[in-house]
C-alpha cells in the first residue's frame, strides 16, 4: 500500500474572530477590531455543501459618522455574552464609543446588527456581496448574478442572488430612522443611534420569503429577539463556580459545537451534521461519522436530549448506506473513500445515549446495514476486525487496530442490548460471541512486551508484527472511557507510561505542554489527544493543567497547538472538535 499522509499546513499566526448564527445562518468570521462580518453561509443539501457569501474586505462593514464627519476607530474591546453572543465596543478618536451586538433569531432565517451609543451617531452598513462560493473542504467560487429590488411589502431593499443551480434572497431593514441607497453595485444601509438601534437582515429562498421574514423580525423587535436568544443561552449554559476558566472553556465549546456542527437546509428544513460551518477549518462543510457521533452529538445531548435523539436518528438513516467511508457529503454520499472501522462502529456508540423506539423498523434496518458492512472486515482467524484508515484518516500500516476494535467492542455491547430489548435472543447470543472474540483477540494479538513490561500495541497484522503508536483522535487512553479496561489495569498503566515518556518519538519531554503529536501533525501536540487524556484518570490532572495553558483557538479546541505557547497550529474553527472538548469536560466535572 502506498502510504500517503495528508498533512494540514501549520498556521503562522492565528487571528481571533468572533462568530454568531443559528442552524439556518452562520456568521463564522466577525472582525474583532471593526465589528464587520466577513462572510455568511447557509446549507444547501441539494448542492451537498454550504453556500457562502463574502465581500472582498467584508460582506457587512459598519461605518460611523458624527455630524457628517467619519469617525476613526482607535480601539476595540470584545466579549461574548453567555459565551456566545459577540459584543464589540469600538472607541473613536473623538472620545465617543459604540457597542455592537450581532445575534440571530433563535429560530428564524435572520439576524440583527445592534448598535448602542451615548451620543447621536450615524451608522452606515456597507453590503458588499462580491463573491459566492460552495463551501466544502475549500471555498469553491461560482459565477452568480445579483439583482437589487425594492420589495412591495415594506418598501425595503432586497438582493436576489442567482447562480446556475441555486437562488435565494436577502432583505434589509431597520428598527427606526432607516434609509438606504444603491451605489456602484453596493448597498448602503443607513441609520442613526442615540441610545439603541439596529439593522435587520433576513435570508430566504426568494424575495417574498426574505421580505416577509423581515416583517416578522420587525414585528418581534430586536429587543425581544435578543431576549429570546439570551434566555435560551442562559437556560442552557452550565455553571461551574469552582473554576471560571473551566466554565468558560466548557460553555464556549459547547455552544460553538451546537450551532456550527449542525445546520438546517433552507430549501427543505432538513437538518444536517458536518465537521464545521466555519471556512477557517480546513475540511469544513463535510461529514465524518466519528466527528459527529463520537464527539459532537454527546455535547448536543448535554444541551437538549430530545434534539440529540432526533438528529442522531436522522443522521443514522442518512449516512448508514455508506457506513465507515472516510468522509461523506452532507447528503450521505461518499466524498472521500477508505474504510475506517472506528467510524462504522460509532453508529452503535450512539445507541447508549438514545431512547430508541423499538417499533422504529427503519432505524433498526439502518443499524443492521451498518453491522453487515462491518462484518466484511471480520477475520475469524483472530476474532478481530480490519480497518484501512486510522482515526486520523491516514492509512494503517497493519489492519487490526486496538482502539478501533475497542470502540467496536463497546458498540457491539450496545447493539446486543438493543437486540435483547427487541427479543432477538439468537442475534444477541451471536453478537456476544463476537464481543468475547474481540476482547480475547486484543489480549492475544495486541499486547506486546517492551523492556519487560506488557503494553497494548497500536496495531498488528495478526502474524506477530506490531506497531507502537498512539493516534490522538483514537488516543489509547480512551480504552478506559469505553469501559474496556479499568484505569488500574497493569497493561493499561504500562501503556500510558510508555507513550508519555521519552521512549516515544511524539512525546516532547522539554515542552511546557506534553500532550502527544502524531504522524498527521508531527511537530505539534493534539487537541483531540488532550480530550482523550481528560477522559483518562491516569492523565486527567495533568491534562487539566495543559488545557488551561493551551489557548488554542482563543478558547475553542484546535486540532493541534504549539507545545510551549498553546497557540493553535492546525485545525481552527473545528466545531465537532469543540464538541469533544465540551463533552470531555462535562463528563469529568459533573459525571465522574
N, C-alpha and C positions, 0 to 999 in steps of 0.2 A: 504494500500500500504506500502511495506517495503521501507522506505526512505533511500536508500544507496547513500551516497555522496562520490564521488571520488576526494579526495584532492591531489594536487601535493605536492611533497616534497620541503621544503624550501632549498634554496641554501646557503651553509655556506659562501662561498666567490666566487663572480662572477669573472671569469677570462676574461680579454679582448681578443678578437680575431678581426682580420680583415677578409674581405671576398671579393670575386670577382666572375665574371662569367657573362654569358648571359642567354638566355632562354634555350639553349641546355645544357650548362655545368654550374654547381655550384661548387664553391670552398668556402665552408662555414666556414672553420676554418684555418686561416693563423696565424701562431705564431708571436707575436709582438716582441719577443726577438731574434728569429733565422731566420725569414722570410721563415720558412718551411711551407708546405701545408700538413695538417693532412689528409684531405680526399677530394674526388671529387665525385659528383653524377650526374647521367643522368636520364631522365624519361624513364620508361618502362610501357607504357599504357597496354600492354598485361599482365603484371605481377601486375597491379593495384598499382604501387608504384614507388619508386626511387631505382635505383641500385647504391650502394655506394661502392667505392674503398677506402681502407685505409691501412696504414702500422702500425706496432707495435708502433713505435715512430712517424713517419711521412711518408706520401706517397711520397712526394718530399722533400728532405732535401739538401740545398746548403751547401757546404763545401769549404773553401777558403785556398789557398796556395800562398806563395811568395818564389820563388827560391827553391821550394821543401819543404819548411817549412810550416807546418799547422798554420794558423793564428787563434789566440784566440779572440773570440768576448767578449768585455768588456762592451759595452753599445749599446743601440738601441734607435732611435728616430722614431716615426711613425706619419704619417699624411694620410689624404685621399684627393687626388686631386679632386676638384669639388665634394666633399662629397661622392665619391665612389671608385676611383682608389687607391688601397693601395700603400703607399710609405714608405719603411723601410730603414733607414740609419743605417748601422752597423759600429761600431767603433772597431778597432782591437788594441791589446796590443802594437803593434809596431808603432802606430800613424796613420796608413792608415785607410781608410774607403771605403765602397762601398754602393751605393744607389740601391735599388732593387724596381722595379715596377712589379706588376702582373696584367695583364688585358687580357680579352678575345677579340677576334674579335667580333664586334658588331653583326654579322650575322652568322658566320661560326662556325663549331664544333671544335674550337681550342682556345688556349690561349698562352700567351707569358710570359716568365720569363726574364725580362730585368735587366741587370747589368751595372752599371756605376761607374768607379773609375778613380782617377787622376794618379794612379801608376799601373804598369802592375801587375795583379793578376790572378792567375789560379783559375778557377771556376769549381768545380765538382758538379753535381747534382745527388744525390743518388735517384734511383727509387726503392722504397721498397713496392711492392704490396704484402702484406701479407694476407689480408682478403677481402672478398667480402660479401656484405650484401644486403638484401632487406630492405629498409628504409620505415617504415610505422608504426607510433607511436614509436616503438622501432627499433633498428638495429638488424635484424634477420640474423645471419651468415649462409651462404650457402657454400657448397662444390664447388670448381671450379678447373679448370686446366689452367695453363698459359704456353704459348709457345713462346719462343724467336725466332724471324725470322729477316732476312735481306731482305728488300724489293728490288725488281728488278728496281724500278724507280730511286730512288735517292741513292740506296745502304744504306738507312737509317735503323736504328734498329726499330723494331716494336714488340709489345707484343699482342699476341692473347689470349683472355680470353674466356673460355667455362665453362658453368655450365649446369645443366640438362634442363634448358629452356630459356637460354639466351646466346648469343655470340656477342662479339664486340672486337674492337682492338684499341690500342693506337699506335701512331707513333711519333718518336722523331727526332728533327734536330736542327741545329744551324745556326746563321747568318754567322759566319766565324770562322776559327780555330776550327772546330768541330770534335770531336772524341768520341769514346765510347768503353766500354768493358762490358762483362757479367761476373759476378763473384758471385759464391755461390747463384745462382738464383736471383741475383740482377743486375740491370743495372746501370752502372756509365756513365753519360754523362759528357763530358769534353770540356772545352773551356777556353779562357782567355780573359781578358779585359784590355785595356789601352785606356780608353775612354768609348765607349758604345758597348755592345754586348748582345746576348740573346740566349735562347733556345726556340724552338717552340714545342708545344705538341698538337697533334690533336687526336680526338676520332671519330670513325665511326663504322658502322655495321660490317665491316670486314677490313682486312689488306689493300686491294686495296683502299677502301674508305678512311681509315685513312691516307694512304701514299699520295694519290692524294690530299686530303685536306691539307696535309703538304706542298706539292708542291705549292698549291695556296697561302698558308700563306707566304711561302718564296718569291714567285713572288711579292706579295703585299709589303713585307718587314715590319719589326716590327715598323719602324717609321711611315709608313702610317697607319698601324693597330691602333697604339696608337693615331695618329692624328684624325682618323675617330671616334674612341670611345670618345676621349676628346671633339671633336667638337659636337658630339651628346649630351653629358652631358652639354656642355656649352650652347647649344641651348634650352635645356630642364630645366635647373636649374632655380630657382626662386629667384630673387634678392629682398632682404628686408633690405634696408640700414638703416632703423630706429633702427634695433636691430640685431646685428651679431649673438647672441646666438639663437634667434628665426629663423634666416635664416638657420643656421646650423641644428637645430632640424628639420625644415621643409624638407630640401633637403635630409639629411641623411635617414630619414624615408621614404621619397617619393621614392628614388632610391632603397632602400632595399626592399620595397614592390614590386616595378615594376619587379625586377629581381628574387626575392625569393618567391613570391606568385603565380608566373606563370611559367610554363615550356613548353617545346616543345619536344614532343616524337621523339626520334631519329629513331624509326622504321617506323613511319608513317607521321611525320611532323604535327601531330595534336597538337594543344595547349591544355593544361590542367591548371586548377587552383587548389590551395591547400593552407593549412594553412601556411606552410613554407617548404623550401628546406633545412633548417638547422637542423641537428640532435640534436642541442642544445635545440630546442623546444620539449617539452615532448609529443606532439601529432603531430609531423611533418608528411609529406607525405600523408595526407588525406585531405578530402574536407568537409568544413562546409559552407552551403549556407549563413548563417548570416555573417560569417567572410569575405567571398569573395564579396557578393552582397551589404552588408551594409557598410563595412569598406574598403576593398581593392580596389574594382572597382572604387569608386568615386575618389580615388587617382590616379588610372591609367588614368582616364579621364582628370585629370589635365595635364598629360604628353602628351597624344595622344587620342583625341576624337574618331577618326575613329577606332583605335585599340580597344578602350573601347567598342564601339558598336559591333565590330566583336567578341571579346572574351565574351561579355555579351550574345550575341545570341547563340554562341556555347555552353556555359555552361547552358543556359536555356534548350536547346534541349537535352543536355546530362544528366542533373540531374533532370529534371521535372518529370520523371517517378517515382521518389521516393521523391517527394516534402515533406519537413518537417521532414524527417527521420534525427535523431540526427547527424550522421556523415556518409559520403559516401566514398567509394573508389574513386580514381580519374577517374574511368570509369563510375561512376554514380550508381553503385550498392550499396546496403546498407552494411555499415561496422558496424554501431552501431545503433540499433533500438531505437525507442522512439520518439513520435511526438512532435515537437516544433513549435508552431504557428508563432513565430517571424521569423523562418527560412522559412516556407512556404510563409509567407506574403512578404518576401524580394524579391521574383521574381517580384512583382508588383512595389516595390520601384524602381527597375532598370528602369522601363518604363519612369520615369520622366526625366532621363538623356540620353535616347536612341532616335535616329531617326529611328523609326520603319517603314519598308516598308509595306504598307497596303496590298500589294499583297503577303506577306510572310505567306502563309497559314500554313506552317509547324510550324512557331513560334507562330501564333495565336492558333493553336491546342494545342501546349505545354502549353500555358498560360491557356487555357480552362481546361486542365487536372489538373493543379495546383488548379484552382478555385474549381473544383469538389472535390478534396481531402480536401480542407479547409472546404467545406460545410458539410462534415461528422462530423465536430466538432461544428456545429451551434446548439444553444439552442434557439428555437423560443420563449420560455417562457420569457426570459430576453433580447433577442436580441444580446447576446454576444457569443464568440467562446472560446472553451476549448483548453487547452494545457496540455500535460503530463509532459514535462520538461520545465524548466526555461531557460532564456538566458545564464545562467551559466552552462547549461546542467545537472543540478541536478533536482530531482523531485519537482513538485509543490505541496504544501500542499492543496491548493484549486485550482480548474481547470480554473477559469476565472481570468486572469492576466491582470492588467491595461495596462502595456506598450505593451504587445503583441497585445492587441486589438487596441491600438493607432496606432501601426505600420500597422496593417491590415486596419484600417480606412483610413490611408493615402494611402496605396496601392490600396484599392478599388476605391479611387478617381482617381488615375492614370489609373486604368483599365477602369473605366467608361469613362474617356476622350478618351481612345483608342476606346471603343465601339462607341462613338459619331462620331469619325473620320471614322469608318467603316460603319456608318449609321445604326448601330444596336440599334435603339432607344428603343425598348422594353426591351432589355437586360440592357441598360443604366438606364432606369426607375426602373427596378427591383433592380439593384445594388444601386441606390440612396436610396431606401428604407432600404437596408442593412446598408448603410453608416449612415443614420439617426438613425437606430436602435442601432448601436454600440455607437454612440455619446450619445444618451439618456440613454442607458444601463449603460455606465460608470458613468454618473452623478447620476443615480438612485441607482445603486448597488455597486459602487466602491468609493463612497465618504462617509467618516465617520467623526465623531467628536471626537477630542482629546482635553481635557481641554478647552472646549468651542469654539474650532476653527475647521472649516471644512477642512479636508485634503483628498487627494487621498490615498486610501489604496493600498496596493500592489496587493492583490488578494481577491477573495471571492468565496463562494460556491453558491451564489445566494439565500441563505436562511437566510441571516442576519449575518453570520460569516465572519470575515475579518482577514487578516494578515497584520501587519505593517512591511514592509521590503523594501529594495532598492537594487536590484541585479545589481552590477556595469555594466555588459555587456548590461543591459537594464535599465540604470540609469533613474529614473523618470524625471530628468531634460530634457530628450530627448522629453518629451511631447511638449515642445516649438519648438524644432528642426523639429518635424514632423507636425507643424502648428496646433496642436490640441488645444492649449491654447496660449493666449498672456502672455508674461512673467509678466505682471502686474495683471493677474488674481489672485483674492484673494485666491482661493483654492490652486492654484499652488504655490503662495508665502508661504502660510502656510505649504504646504507640504515640500518645500525645507528647511524652517526654522526648521521644526520638525526633519528631518533626519540629518541635520548638526547641531546637538545640543547634549548636554549631555543626553537628553531623549532617544537617540537611541544607542543601545548597540555596534554598529560597528563604532561609531564616537569616535575619540581619542582626547579628549579635550586638553590634555597636550602635544600633539605631535607637531613637527615643521611643518609637512605636514598633514593636517587634511582631506584628502580625505578618503572616506569610505572603510572599509573592507567588508567582506561578509561571508556567510557560507562556501563558496568554499575555501577561504583563510582567516580565521578569525582574524589573527594577523597582517596582512599587508595590507595597502591601495592598491587600484586597479588602475593600469594604464589605464584600459578601463573606469573605473569610472571617472578618470581625464579627459578623452576625452569628456565624457558626460557633465562634468562641464564646459569645454571650450565652448561647444555649448549652454550653458545656460547663458543668460545675467545676471542672478542673482548671478552666481558664477564665471563668467569669469575672473574678475580682480584678485580674489584670486587664481583661478586655474592657471593663467599665472605665478603668483609668485611661486606656488607649483611646477609647471613644471620646472622652472629654478633651483629650489632647488633639483630636483629629477634627478640624473644622470641616474638612471635605468640601462639599458644595454649599458653603455658608449655612451649615446645619442640616442639609439634606445628605443622604447617603450618596457617595460616588463609588464607581466600580473599583477604583484604586486611588491611592493618595501618596504623597511624599512621606517617606519613612521618618523624617525628622520634624518637618513643619506641619504635617497633617493636611496640607492643601491638596485639593483634587488634582489628579493627573490623567485619569481616563474616566469616561462614563459619567458625565454630569447630566442633570435633568432626567435622572434614572428613576422613573415613578414606581415601577414594580420593586426595584431595589429598596426604595423608601418604605414600601410596604413590609419588606423583610425586616428592616431595622425596627419599624414600629411594632411589628409582631413579636420580635425577639425581646424588645424592651418590656412590652406589656406582659409577656409571659414571665419574665424573671422578676418584675416588680410587683405583680399582682397575682400570679397563679402558682408560683413555686415558693 
